[in-house]
Amino acid sequence: MKPTLLVLAAGMGSRYGGLKQMDPMGPSGETVLDYSVFDAIRAGFGKVVFIIREDFAEAFKSSVGARFAGKIEVDYAFQKLDDLPEGFTIPEGRTKPWGTAHAVRAARHVVSGPFAVINADDFYGADAYQVIARWFASDTGEAGKDHYSMVGYPLKNTLSEHGSVNRGICQTDALGLLTDVEEVVDIARDEDGIVRGTALDGSRREIADVCPVSMNFWGFTEKFFEQIEEHFTAFLTEKGGEQKSECYIPTVVDDFIRQERADCRVLDTTSSWFGVTYPDDKPHVVESIAKLVAAGDYPSPLG
């Protein structure tokens, strides 16, 4: 079965101030999302599902989804605040979405088989899609466990020249399986050329620039929806009355790894990740994509 690409796009309306303001990044006006879907098709994905908010569904379908008609099967799922397990209700005053795990959960009725998860506004690179597609087609690993994967980017390929970034620094075992993800903030290359960041305990420390980091590019089997349901139900029981608490994909993954019910293989990629963390990052992204086009990695226009 061909894998599905699940695109987290529910925040696009607020981040861009309107879908019409999706920035062109390619030489023929392509958006980052155009390249993501193009790379997924080349890697053998058979379907793309966009997780969006219901209030901008028609605008999204006409201005974004329509771009891929005839190229790949397209479907949609809505992240809705009141889409909760039976017995739970929205706490009074809550307006904030429930997080990325809740967003993935929204696709449970439209995804069957293996699927990858990406952010809508990040450029992941062709090799990243190829390596996760090969993982889907491979022997999944130890029996008795569920198997996940995550594309791990060398930290140096995700830094910004225009300010510090926050990253999940990944630790792996001898088999390349994820053992820990540490959130480190304010990561930047200092004047002495060394990359440093601040751990959550406030300590400032050096980080090897080849350390793998998570950029929210995950590979899952359909079983993951059951695990989200289990974890999200426990999350709501503990924190469902809070106004801003969120349930994140890495937390679900970490929970099941620690219970020894799943493993997560960190997949190395030669691709560089591009994102517009700061307004001044856009020229770098545009230039980087132009170089990939010039090198023959992408046609222009994408077609």
Steps between C-alpha positions, in 0.01 A plus 500: 500500500634841404557725802297812570651843565325669794556877492445702818348819364242601763713796609557643154215748510629669813873479422473648152222746574297341221563220252544744211824606665671163461842619394642388165848357550580329169616671180159449337298605803490159672424485871683277746193276509519452123849353541390278788222337298722475193769320701241269657362400159852429372565282806190289433235649730148441373291747697529832681272598788494859624409560863333841500253711694142476384455878487744541211427168325354645181779755462761230559345254256476757222836671546717212626341160453396573142868537406545123539186379319587229249847451649419307818188401695409789732287489814436721803440467872400771745669566833204604715514602863200286588632183329568318826471143629163407645440644846713814458386855431674828422589685821337839535703773334725265301569622143849360438532176296611183677839463325663299223396157632137617497552627145623158385208335680263703282606291198406165654199456269675591172839325533557127465838334486839664558528877512755777545438827686652836405449868570335690214753783491833314529724395211634153574684405180466216250734259679292517820193368317705229332647370828164487676342329197774235514433454872131439430599228251756336729487240776362701792708349780451323831186290530252587771547874467350770284745678277540869431762700316621857504718681248794642695681803360854594601461805723728707276251454212218662700662813646409857409752772428252757631435387854486209740273197459339238724556136413434150632847347536475124443697222664515157337628156594742280307215382275399855404186491712384812680565493874439861599403841363623799700345838432778760475427868441695802375732290284743700292855489368705732720782727382757227574323272250360265766128423513348548844151483645313535826358188663167517680687516834652831386853373438680615187700227328675399182312285250668301225382642170452150358251398773173380346202722570128450446326733255160329535536256208364170632410160359222292658283196444123518530531359853626842611143633499410251774802612702411866459151421626638327807754772576265790423232355728756481783615854418144636523442319827806673649505837324172533313376777728796727422465789257818459296641149552577313176571141403799464265611223263847458663334454841285215367803338335710537814221355717475179299879465467536524878228238542701281260193467281659675203831604350590790274778481244684826429556521125803689376454735207732701279228763454514839664189632675385850408248708691417865546551537874589867451394736217865528396508123444285524186781612263708202618214259430439654157871483416532142627206380290637683197830312540314167516314591180825605330658170604218311332339370819169665408344614172378856465209534495427187702215406268 
